[in-house]
Amino acid sequence: MHNAVSQYQHSVIFSSSLPDEATWAVRLLEMGLAREAFSILRTGEDSGIVKFWEPDRFEAIRLLARLGTMKTH
């Protein structure tokens, strides 16, 4: 049986509530991602990219939606 895992990425904003990569990592762990399943790359002074790997497409869409709501906070 083949268990495909897809990579997803989402732009993030570093803000007062999520000021750095470490704080984002804690939030992603709280959302249910395993530490080995994501990476965070700073792309600017207050922006970055979260890459994560998820075998379940519906779970990935749920995570992307949650990340989308966090961009405005």
C-alpha positions as CSV (number, residue, x, y, z in Angstrom):
1,M,0.0,0.0,0.0
2,H,1.3,3.4,-1.0
3,N,0.9,6.2,1.5
4,A,1.5,9.5,-0.4
5,V,2.5,12.6,1.6
6,S,2.1,16.0,0.0
7,Q,3.9,19.1,0.8
8,Y,2.0,22.3,1.4
9,Q,3.2,25.9,2.0
10,H,1.6,29.0,3.4
11,S,2.8,32.6,3.8
12,V,2.8,33.8,7.4
13,I,3.2,37.2,9.1
14,F,5.3,37.7,12.2
15,S,3.2,39.9,14.5
16,S,3.2,40.8,18.2
17,S,1.3,37.6,19.0
18,L,3.5,35.4,16.7
19,P,6.8,37.4,16.6
20,D,9.2,34.7,15.4
21,E,9.8,31.2,14.1
22,A,9.9,29.6,17.6
23,T,6.5,31.1,18.5
24,W,5.0,29.9,15.2
25,A,6.5,26.4,15.8
26,V,4.7,26.2,19.2
27,R,1.4,27.2,17.5
28,L,1.9,24.6,14.8
29,L,2.5,21.9,17.4
30,E,-0.7,23.0,19.2
31,M,-2.5,22.7,15.9
32,G,-1.5,19.0,15.8
33,L,1.5,19.0,13.4
34,A,4.5,16.8,14.4
35,R,7.7,18.8,14.8
36,E,9.2,16.6,12.0
37,A,6.3,17.5,9.7
38,F,6.9,21.2,9.2
39,S,9.6,23.9,8.7
40,I,9.4,27.7,8.9
41,L,11.5,29.9,6.8
42,R,11.8,33.7,7.3
43,T,11.5,35.5,4.0
44,G,11.4,39.1,5.2
45,E,11.6,41.2,8.3
46,D,8.0,40.3,9.3
47,S,7.1,37.5,6.9
48,G,7.8,33.9,6.4
49,I,6.7,30.6,4.8
50,V,5.5,27.5,6.6
51,K,6.0,24.3,4.8
52,F,4.3,21.2,6.1
53,W,3.8,17.6,5.0
54,E,0.5,15.9,5.4
55,P,-0.8,12.6,3.9
56,D,-4.5,13.5,4.5
57,R,-5.7,16.1,2.0
58,F,-8.7,17.1,4.1
59,E,-6.5,17.7,7.2
60,A,-4.1,19.7,5.1
61,I,-7.0,22.0,3.9
62,R,-8.1,22.4,7.5
63,L,-4.6,23.4,8.5
64,L,-4.3,25.8,5.6
65,A,-7.6,27.4,6.5
66,R,-6.5,27.9,10.2
67,L,-3.2,29.4,9.0
68,G,-5.2,31.8,6.8
69,T,-7.2,33.1,9.8
70,M,-3.9,33.6,11.7
71,K,-2.5,35.9,9.1
72,T,-4.9,38.7,10.1
73,H,-4.3,38.5,13.9
